[in-house]
Amino acid sequence: MIWELAEFESKTELVRTTEADISRDGFGNHPELRALIPEWHGEAADLAIFFNHSSTWTGTGLYLEDLFVRSEFR
């Protein structure tokens, strides 16, 4: 769905992440990101990528990097 998001935004030339990067950064011993992939009748419908952050003024929080819903589920 990362490629689908890039195509939707006409930014495919900017995609540099690989499956190995996602596996390491999202599912390794110290994940840097988290993702939610809701399904509808067994098919992945959308993707939300988020991570924790720290702010001097507000403390810790959650940053939503991307939210992408496949066209057939919009």
C-alpha positions in Angstrom: 0.0 0.0 0.0 3.0 2.3 0.3 3.3 2.2 -3.5 -0.4 2.8 -3.9 -0.1 5.9 -1.6 2.9 7.1 -3.7 1.0 6.6 -6.9 -2.1 8.4 -5.5 0.1 11.4 -4.6 2.2 11.1 -7.8 5.4 10.7 -5.8 6.6 7.2 -6.7 10.1 8.6 -7.4 10.4 9.5 -3.7 9.8 5.9 -2.4 13.1 4.6 -1.0 11.9 2.2 1.8 12.2 -1.5 1.2 10.5 -4.5 2.7 13.6 -5.1 4.7 13.5 -1.6 6.1 9.9 -2.0 7.1 10.6 -5.4 8.7 13.5 -4.0 10.7 11.9 -0.6 11.7 8.4 -1.9 12.3 8.9 -5.4 13.6 12.4 -5.6 15.0 13.5 -5.6 18.7 13.1 -1.8 19.0 10.4 -0.7 16.5 10.7 2.9 15.2 7.2 2.9 13.7 3.8 1.2 14.1 1.2 0.4 11.5 -2.5 -0.5 11.5 -3.9 -2.3 8.5 -7.6 -2.7 8.8 -9.3 -5.4 6.7 -12.7 -5.7 5.2 -13.7 -9.3 4.4 -10.1 -10.4 4.5 -8.8 -7.7 2.2 -6.5 -4.9 3.4 -8.6 -1.7 3.2 -6.3 1.0 4.5 -3.0 1.8 6.2 -2.0 4.1 9.0 1.7 4.6 9.9 2.5 6.3 13.1 5.2 6.7 15.7 5.9 8.2 19.1 7.5 11.6 19.4 8.8 13.9 22.1 8.1 17.6 22.3 9.9 20.1 24.5 6.6 21.9 25.1 4.0 19.2 25.2 5.9 16.1 26.2 5.4 12.8 24.5 2.8 12.2 21.8 1.8 10.2 18.8 2.5 11.4 15.2 0.4 10.1 12.4 2.7 10.0 9.3 0.3 8.5 6.7 -3.3 7.5 6.5 -4.2 5.9 3.2 -7.6 4.3 2.3 -7.8 2.3 -0.9 -10.2 3.8 -3.4 -12.7 1.0 -3.3 -13.1 1.5 0.5 -13.5 5.3 0.4 
